[in-house]
Amino acid sequence: MSNVLQRTIFETSRASEYLDAKELQAQTGQSLSDFAAVVLKELVDNALDAAETARIQPEISIECDLVGADICISVTDNGIGLTPAVVESTLNFATRTSDKAAYRSPTRGLQGNALKTIIGIPAALGSEEPVVIEACGIRHTIRAWLDPAGEPRIDHRQAFSHRTEG
């Protein structure tokens, strides 16, 4: 009888990387205490990109509020908005979703998966508050979390919105 150690190979999904605080710190290069700044920067980058894509001068509005222990950040712009297909694709945490796969600006879009990060940061910080995206006449209310097995779970609800732009 041999006393050879039998190794078991485990595979884990990398999808949870967007919902785990340590993994998000590695992706963003920022500490937990700076995650609000990460979210704000990425939302403003997306707003600037939307205006650039539409070839219009950007009009960006930023609101930040402290609600209990949560920081609520709202960024609106005059871009065309995220289509439902882009939002849906973003919620597939097993894939990369980016319009900059082949292009990176030295000051914007370095992460490439910023929207996934924005959706994941509240969960990584323990918040149960959803991320809300309003664009193209649809209000997307999205809450993401990791189940006990470490797999991402998404609650994505859609409703009518008067907001048709970015």
C-alpha positions as CSV (number, residue, x, y, z in Angstrom):
1,M,0.0,0.0,0.0
2,S,1.4,3.4,-1.0
3,N,1.3,6.5,1.2
4,V,1.1,8.8,-1.8
5,L,-0.7,12.0,-1.2
6,Q,-3.7,12.3,-3.5
7,R,-4.2,15.8,-4.6
8,T,-7.6,17.2,-5.4
9,I,-7.9,20.0,-7.9
10,F,-10.4,22.7,-7.2
11,E,-11.6,25.2,-9.7
12,T,-13.2,28.4,-8.5
13,S,-14.9,31.1,-10.4
14,R,-13.0,34.3,-10.9
15,A,-16.4,36.0,-11.1
16,S,-16.3,36.6,-7.4
17,E,-13.3,38.9,-7.8
18,Y,-15.7,41.9,-8.4
19,L,-17.6,41.3,-5.2
20,D,-14.7,40.6,-2.8
21,A,-13.0,43.5,-1.0
22,K,-9.4,42.0,-1.2
23,E,-9.8,41.3,-4.9
24,L,-11.2,44.7,-5.6
25,Q,-8.3,46.3,-3.8
26,A,-5.9,44.4,-6.0
27,Q,-7.9,45.4,-9.2
28,T,-8.2,49.1,-8.3
29,G,-4.9,49.5,-6.5
30,Q,-6.9,51.4,-3.8
31,S,-7.7,50.7,-0.1
32,L,-11.2,50.1,1.1
33,S,-11.4,53.6,2.5
34,D,-10.8,55.0,-1.0
35,F,-13.5,52.9,-2.7
36,A,-15.9,55.8,-2.8
37,A,-13.3,57.8,-4.8
38,V,-12.8,54.8,-7.1
39,V,-16.6,54.7,-7.8
40,L,-16.7,58.5,-8.4
41,K,-13.7,58.5,-10.7
42,E,-15.0,55.6,-12.8
43,L,-18.5,57.1,-13.1
44,V,-17.0,60.4,-14.2
45,D,-14.7,58.6,-16.6
46,N,-17.8,56.8,-18.1
47,A,-19.7,60.2,-18.4
48,L,-16.7,61.7,-20.2
49,D,-16.4,58.7,-22.5
50,A,-20.2,59.0,-23.3
51,A,-19.8,62.6,-24.4
52,E,-16.7,61.9,-26.3
53,T,-18.4,59.0,-28.2
54,A,-21.4,61.2,-29.0
55,R,-19.0,64.0,-30.0
56,I,-20.7,66.5,-27.7
57,Q,-19.4,68.8,-25.0
58,P,-19.9,66.9,-21.7
59,E,-22.5,68.1,-19.2
60,I,-21.9,66.2,-16.0
61,S,-23.7,66.5,-12.7
62,I,-22.3,64.9,-9.5
63,E,-24.1,64.4,-6.2
64,C,-22.7,62.8,-3.1
65,D,-24.8,62.2,0.0
66,L,-24.1,60.4,3.3
67,V,-27.1,58.2,4.1
68,G,-26.5,56.4,7.4
69,A,-23.3,54.5,6.9
70,D,-23.6,54.5,3.1
71,I,-22.2,57.1,0.6
72,C,-24.7,57.6,-2.2
73,I,-23.0,58.8,-5.4
74,S,-25.0,60.0,-8.4
75,V,-23.4,61.0,-11.7
76,T,-25.6,62.1,-14.6
77,D,-24.4,63.1,-18.1
78,N,-25.7,64.1,-21.5
79,G,-24.5,61.0,-23.3
80,I,-26.7,58.4,-25.0
81,G,-26.9,56.2,-21.9
82,L,-26.1,52.5,-21.4
83,T,-28.3,50.3,-23.5
84,P,-30.2,47.4,-21.8
85,A,-27.9,45.0,-23.6
86,V,-24.7,46.7,-22.2
87,V,-26.2,46.6,-18.7
88,E,-27.1,42.9,-19.1
89,S,-23.7,42.0,-20.5
90,T,-22.0,43.9,-17.6
91,L,-23.9,41.6,-15.1
92,N,-22.2,38.5,-16.5
93,F,-19.3,38.5,-14.0
94,A,-17.6,35.6,-15.9
95,T,-16.8,37.8,-18.9
96,R,-15.1,41.2,-19.5
97,T,-17.4,43.9,-20.8
98,S,-15.6,46.9,-22.1
99,D,-15.6,49.1,-25.2
100,K,-11.9,49.7,-24.6
101,A,-10.6,46.2,-25.1
102,A,-8.1,47.4,-27.6
103,Y,-7.7,51.0,-26.5
104,R,-6.7,52.5,-23.1
105,S,-6.5,56.2,-22.4
106,P,-3.6,57.2,-20.2
107,T,-6.0,59.0,-17.8
108,R,-9.3,57.2,-18.3
109,G,-10.5,53.6,-18.7
110,L,-7.5,51.9,-17.4
111,Q,-9.5,49.3,-15.5
112,G,-11.5,48.1,-18.5
113,N,-14.3,46.6,-16.3
114,A,-15.2,49.6,-14.2
115,L,-19.0,49.1,-14.3
116,K,-18.6,45.6,-12.8
117,T,-16.4,47.1,-10.1
118,I,-19.0,49.8,-9.4
119,I,-21.7,47.1,-9.0
120,G,-19.4,45.0,-6.8
121,I,-18.0,47.6,-4.4
122,P,-21.2,48.0,-2.3
123,A,-21.4,44.2,-1.8
124,A,-17.7,44.0,-1.0
125,L,-18.2,46.7,1.7
126,G,-21.2,44.8,3.2
127,S,-23.9,47.1,1.9
128,E,-27.2,45.7,0.7
129,E,-28.1,48.9,-1.1
130,P,-28.5,48.5,-4.9
131,V,-26.8,50.2,-7.7
132,V,-29.2,52.2,-9.8
133,I,-28.6,52.9,-13.5
134,E,-31.2,55.0,-15.4
135,A,-30.7,55.2,-19.1
136,C,-32.6,54.7,-22.4
137,G,-36.0,54.9,-20.6
138,I,-35.2,52.1,-18.1
139,R,-34.4,52.2,-14.4
140,H,-32.1,49.2,-13.6
141,T,-31.9,48.4,-9.9
142,I,-29.1,46.0,-9.3
143,R,-27.9,44.2,-6.1
144,A,-25.0,41.8,-6.3
145,W,-23.7,39.5,-3.6
146,L,-21.7,36.3,-3.0
147,D,-23.7,33.2,-2.0
148,P,-22.3,30.9,0.7
149,A,-20.4,29.0,-2.0
150,G,-18.7,32.2,-3.1
151,E,-20.6,32.4,-6.4
152,P,-22.0,35.8,-7.5
153,R,-25.7,36.3,-7.3
154,I,-27.5,39.2,-9.0
155,D,-30.9,40.7,-8.4
156,H,-31.6,42.9,-11.4
157,R,-35.0,44.6,-11.7
158,Q,-36.1,46.9,-14.4
159,A,-38.8,49.6,-14.4
160,F,-39.8,52.5,-16.6
161,S,-37.7,55.7,-16.3
162,H,-38.3,59.2,-17.8
163,R,-34.5,59.4,-18.2
164,T,-33.6,58.8,-21.8
165,E,-30.1,60.1,-21.9
166,G,-26.9,59.2,-20.0
